[in-house]
């Protein structure tokens, strides 16, 4: 497997654990700060399609911004995928992290068993 794209917020404890896992398992990656270099709506739409997951999985539901902007209500009201991607692209703190993007898969959040299956 070639290099994967690893999107993280460096202060996030889960991201630190995930990065240590990548290093310990010899997975080659390009590191990208999810806030300083926020994913674009186009990237998010591509990753969402590649992931096969519902768009909701891409939202950082435990984040302050998610709660402040009452995004759950928007999603519950039927926000379409394109608008959801545009919303996610506004601020990296809205995006669930870490995110790993490979040629034919996307991992959202750090679930070790899922990462082992996809990356090892």
N, C-alpha and C positions, 0 to 999 in steps of 0.2 A: 504494500500500500504506500502511496506517496504521502506527501504532507497534507495535513488537515488544517483548517482554519479554526483557531481557538479564540472565541470572543469571551472576554472576562472583564470584571470590575475588580482591579487588584486588591481592594480593601475587603472584598467579600470572602468570608471564611470558606464557603463551599468552593469558590473559584480556586482558592489556594490549595485546598485538598485535591481538586480535580487536576490542577497543574502538576502537583507532586505525583499524582497517579500517572499522568502522561509521561513525566520524566522517568519515573521508576520502571515503566513498561517500555521505554525506548520508542515512544510514538513521536514522530517528527511533526512539528506544528509551527504555524505562523501565529504569533500572538497579536491580538488586536484589542485595544481598550474600548469597551462597549459604549462608553460615554464620550470620550474624546474623539472617537471615530465611529459614531453611531451608524448602524446599518441603515441603508436607504430603503424606501418602500419597495423598489424593484428587487433588491437583494432579498428582503423579507418575503416577498411574494414567491420568488424562486425557491427559497429555503422551505417555505411552508408547503409548496407543491411537492418538493423532494421528500419532505418528512412523512407525509401521509397522516399527519396529526391534525386535530382541530386547531384552528387559529388561537383559540383560548390558551392552549398550552404554551404559546409564545409570550404570554403576559406574565410579568412579575407580580403575582397577585398579593404577595406579602409586602410590596413596596408602598411607601408613603404616598407617592404620586398616584398610584393606582387607586388608593382609597380616596385621596383628596379630589380627584377628578371623577369619582364614581363610575369608573370604567365598567365594572360588573353590570351596572344598569344599562349601559350602552350595548354591551354584548348580549344581555338578556333581551333587549328590545330588538335584536336582529341586525346589529351592525354587520354589514357585508365584509367579506374578506379583504377587498381592495381598500376599504375605508379603515379597517383594522390595521392593515399594513402601514397605511399612511399615518395613523395614530402612533403606532409603535416607532416609526421613523422619526417622530418629533423629539424623542428623548430616550437615550439608552437605558435610563433607569426604569423605563416601562417594560423593557425586554427581560424575560427570564434568562438567567445565566447560571452557569456557563453554557455556551452554545458551541457545539463542534460541528463544522460543516465539512463533509467529505464529498467525493465525486458523485456518490449515489445514495447518500444518507445524511440526515441531520439529527443530532442529539441535543435535546433541550433539558437543561438541569443535569445534575450529576447523580446517576444511578449506576453504581459500579458494575453490576451484572450486565446491564444494557451496554455499557461502554466496552466491557470485555468481549461481548458478542460482535460488536461492530468494529472494534479497533485491534483486536489481537488475533 
